[in-house]
Amino acid sequence: MSTVDNITNPAGAALNSAKGRVDLMGDTQDRFLTLLITQLRNQDPLNPMENEQITSQLAQLSTVQGIQQLNDTLLALSGQMDMSQSMQAAGLIGKPVLVPGSKISLGSNPENPDIKVATPFGVDLMSTADKVVVHILSSSGAAVRELELDINEAGVYSFEWDGRDNNGQALPDGAYNVEVKASLADAPVAAEALRYGVVDSVAYTTKGLRLDLGLAGDYSLLDIRKIM
């Protein structure tokens, strides 16, 4: 069953951290003022501290305090954004997605073993191309199928493979890989293969927000190229 694992409250954590910093800043300010008052009480009457010196010290304290308050505000906002991102990611549980990767799993239809069922795959075409070719490779790296895709404009596309080779013969069940090559006027164009996965769970870890796609592995929310 799909679950949301360990999504803590990053906004609350940020606010607690900010509160601790405010307390520390308050202690620092108290110590500074105590030291300043002690300086004033014990200054040489014949050579008293000038107003400019006092003003300069107070200005330094005010600057440090302002910077710290700004940092705390940014930290709190960052925590709130993390929480919003976590809630959005939780809404992806159970949804199929495309992420960077080249793996395809091929299996047989339980009701009809002659019918092959392969997981979808995708192509992230970075810019305009006049030719996009996908090669399906066996686990040993041998090319077993070539598909020329009818796409030209930059974008993210999803496709399905019938599990057959170039001669129309059904291939054995197992793991295969996708290799994408794109070009424009014979010049290479950047294109990336995408693999299919279903979001099983979401976790907020030390590495940030992570999506568990089961056998496809775990990915960042930013890795998602398409929600299907």
N, C-alpha and C positions, 0 to 999 in steps of 0.2 A: 504494500500500500504506500502511496506517495505521501511524503511528509515534509514538513519544513523543519530542518534540524538546526538547532543552536543559533537562531537568529536573535541575537541579543539586542538591547536598545542602545544603538550607537549614539543617539542624541542625548540620552540620559547619561551615558558614560562621559560624553564631551562636557555636559553641564556640570557633572560632579568634578571633573578635572578642572574646569574653569573655577568652580567654587574653591577648590583647594588652592589654586593660584591666587585668587582674591585674598584668601586668608593669609597666605604667605606674603603677599604684597602689603597687606595691612600691618603685619608684624614688622616688615622692613621699613615701612613709613614711620611707625612708632619709634623704632630704634633710631632712625635718621633725625626725627624731631627731638628726641631725647639728647642725642649727641649735639645737635645744633644749640639747644638751650644750655647745655653744659658748657659749650664753647663761649656762649654769650656771657654766662655768669662768671666764667674764669678768665675772661680776656684781660689783657693788660690795659688798665685805664688810660695809660699814656699813649697806647697804640691800639685803639679799639678796632674791631672788625668793621670794614667799610660796608656801606649799604650795597654796593655793587657785588661784594663777595656773598652776602646773604642772599641777594636776589638771584645770583648765578646758581647757588646751591639749591635753592627752592625750584628754580627753573629746570635743573637737571632731574630732580625728583619727579616733577610734574611730567617731564618728557618720558621718563622711564615708565611711569604709571600709565600714561596715555598709550604707549606702545603695547604694554601688557594687556590693557583693556581691549585694544584693537585685536590682539592675538586671540584673546578669549572669545571675542565676538565671532571671529572667523572660525574658530574651533567649534563653537556651538552651531554655526550655520552648516559647517561640514558634517557634523553629526546628524543634523536634521536631513541633509541631503542623502546621507547613507541610509537613514531609516526609510525615506521615501523610495530609494532604490531597492531596498530589501522587500518592501511591500509590493513593488512592481514585479520583482523577480518571483515572489510567491505566486503571483497570478499566472506564471508560466508553467507551473507544475502540471504534468500530464499532457503538455503540448509538444508536438514534434517540431524540431528546429534543425537548421543547417549551420554547422560550425566548420572551421578549417580542419581538413583531414582528407584522406584519400581512400579510406576503407569502405568496402561494400561487402555485405554478407549475402550469400546466395543459398537458398534452401528450396525444398520441394513442397508443393501444395499437399497437405495431409490427405486430402480427398482424391487427389489425382497426381501421383508422383511424376507424371510426364510434364506437368506444368511447373515451371521454375518461378520462384518468387525472390526477387532481389530487393534489398533496401534501396530507397531512392538515393540519389547523389545530387550535388549541385556544382555550379560553376560561377565564380565571381570574376566577371570580365571587367578589367580596370578601365579600358578605353575602347573606342570604336575599332572593330576588326572586320576584315572581309572573309576570314576563314577561321573557324574554331573546330578543332578535332580533338576527340576524346579517345584515348586508348584504354581498354580494359586489360589489366595485367593479372596473370595468375600469381599465386603465392611465390612461385620461383622467379617471377619477373618477366615471363614470356607474354608477349602481346597476343591476346586471344580474340579481341574484337576491336574494330575501329568504327567510330561513329562521328560523322561530320554533322555538327549542330547548326541548325538554322537560326543563328543569332548574330547580330552585328553591333548593336548598341551596348554601351557599358551598362552593367547592372548585375543583379544576382538572379540566377535561373536555377530551377529544379528540373530533374529528369528522372526517367525510369529506364532500367535495362531489362530486357526479356530473358537474360540468363543464357543466351545462345552465342555461339562463336560466329565468325565471318561466313561459315558454310551453313549456318542455320541449325547446327547440332547443339543439343542441350549440353551444358557443361556440368561437371560434378559440383555437388554442394561444397561450400567452403568459403574462405575469405579471399577476396580479390581487391585490387587497387585501381584507382582512377588516375590517369595522367592527362593533363590538359595542355594543349599547345594552340596558341592563337597568333595570328599575324595580320598585318595590313600592308599590302603591296610587298609581300615577302619579308617585311621587317617584323621581328618578334613583338608581340603585345603581351603585357603582363596579365596573367589569368591564374586563378587559384582554384584548386579542387576543394569541394566541401563535402563533408560526410553528414549522414543523418543520425539523429538521436532524439530520444524522448526525455524530457526533464522529469527525473524521478523525485528529486528533492533539492532544496536550496539551503545553503549553510553560510553563515557569516564567520569567516575564519581569520587567522592572523594574516593571510594573504588577500583578505578582502572578501567580497561576495563571490561565492562559487556555486555553480550549477552542476549537479550530479546527473550525468546522462547514462548511467548504468554502464554497460560494456563499452560504450563510446568514450568513457572517461569523464573527468571533471574539467569544467571550463569557466572562464570569467563571463560575466554578463556581456562584456564588450566583445566577446568572441562570436556572439550570435550574429549571423549574416541574414538569416531569414527565419520567420516563424510561419510554419505551414498549417 
